[in-house]
Amino acid sequence: MEKVCVLTTKSEQMTRALAVRLAGLLRAGDVLALEGDLGAGKTAFAKGIAEGLAVQEEVDSPTFTIIKEYEGKLPLYHMDVYRLDGVEEIGLDDYFYGDGVCVVEWASRVEPWLPEETLWLNFSVRGDGSREIACYSSHARWESVCKELGVE
């Protein structure tokens, strides 16, 4: 897996706006794997993806429910797998290879089950409070998506 691009945001609003733009480039079957410390911006990013997919419901962290499903331009499957030990028993692979977009928080916990085409987004907080989002993938499509976002 190689670094595709690095995105920087200076506020929660900028993080959400970036995700809204990315959502416009997503298609059925896309999986976004989010990693980063608590408070790094993962849920704000997921809310922006939902907004960009025209989800009408309020989106929050699915920490205790593991997965929340939302209807929009494409179905959105928002997952928090922090407390999960394995995916076989609950069928997450049906979502990973399904007809919607998956946003998976703490995705490294289910990495062996994620599709090869997954876009990994590693969130970190800089000293000035801005967020750096390093994007990784082994699939060439994500390079063109970064270019469409105006990031190289």
Residue pairs with C-beta under 8 A, 6 or more apart in sequence:
1 120
1 136
1 137
1 138
2 136
2 137
2 138
3 134
3 135
3 136
4 119
4 135
4 136
4 137
4 142
4 143
4 146
5 135
5 143
5 146
5 149
5 151
5 152
6 132
6 133
6 134
6 135
6 151
7 18
7 132
7 133
7 135
7 149
7 151
8 130
8 131
8 132
8 133
9 15
9 17
9 18
9 41
9 130
9 131
9 133
10 129
10 130
10 131
12 41
12 44
15 41
15 44
15 45
15 48
15 131
15 133
16 44
16 45
16 47
16 48
16 51
17 48
18 45
18 48
18 133
18 149
19 44
19 45
19 46
19 47
19 48
19 49
19 51
19 52
20 48
20 49
20 51
20 52
21 52
21 149
22 48
22 49
22 52
22 145
22 149
23 48
23 49
23 50
23 51
23 52
23 53
23 101
24 52
25 145
25 148
25 149
26 49
26 52
26 53
26 74
26 101
27 74
27 101
28 74
28 98
28 99
28 100
28 101
29 97
29 98
29 99
29 100
29 101
29 115
29 117
30 101
30 102
30 117
30 119
31 96
31 101
31 102
31 104
31 114
31 115
31 117
31 118
31 119
32 49
32 101
32 102
32 103
32 104
32 118
32 119
32 121
33 104
33 107
33 108
33 111
33 114
33 118
33 119
33 120
33 121
34 42
34 45
34 46
34 103
34 104
34 105
34 106
34 107
34 121
34 123
35 42
35 106
35 107
35 108
35 120
35 121
35 122
35 123
36 42
36 122
36 123
36 124
37 123
37 124
37 125
39 125
40 123
40 124
40 125
40 131
41 123
41 125
41 131
41 133
42 105
42 123
43 59
43 60
43 61
43 105
45 103
45 121
45 123
45 133
46 59
46 61
46 78
46 103
46 105
47 59
49 76
49 101
49 103
50 57
50 59
50 70
50 72
50 76
50 78
53 70
53 72
53 73
53 74
53 76
53 101
54 72
54 73
55 70
55 71
55 72
55 76
56 71
56 72
57 70
59 68
59 70
59 76
59 78
60 68
61 80
61 105
62 68
62 78
62 79
62 80
62 105
63 80
63 82
63 83
64 83
66 79
66 80
66 81
66 83
66 84
66 90
67 77
67 78
67 79
67 80
67 92
67 95
68 77
68 78
68 79
69 75
69 76
69 77
69 78
69 100
70 76
70 77
70 78
74 99
74 100
74 101
75 98
75 99
75 100
75 101
76 100
76 101
76 103
77 95
77 98
77 100
77 101
77 102
77 103
78 103
78 105
79 92
79 95
79 102
79 103
79 104
79 105
80 105
80 106
81 87
81 92
81 104
81 105
81 106
81 107
81 109
81 110
82 105
82 106
82 109
84 90
84 109
84 110
87 93
87 110
87 113
92 110
92 113
93 113
95 102
96 102
96 113
96 114
96 115
97 115
104 110
104 114
107 114
107 118
107 120
116 138
116 139
117 137
117 138
117 139
117 141
118 137
118 139
119 135
119 136
119 137
119 139
119 142
119 145
120 135
120 136
120 137
121 133
121 134
121 135
122 133
122 134
122 135
122 136
123 131
123 132
123 133
124 131
124 132
124 134
125 131
126 132
135 142
135 146
146 152
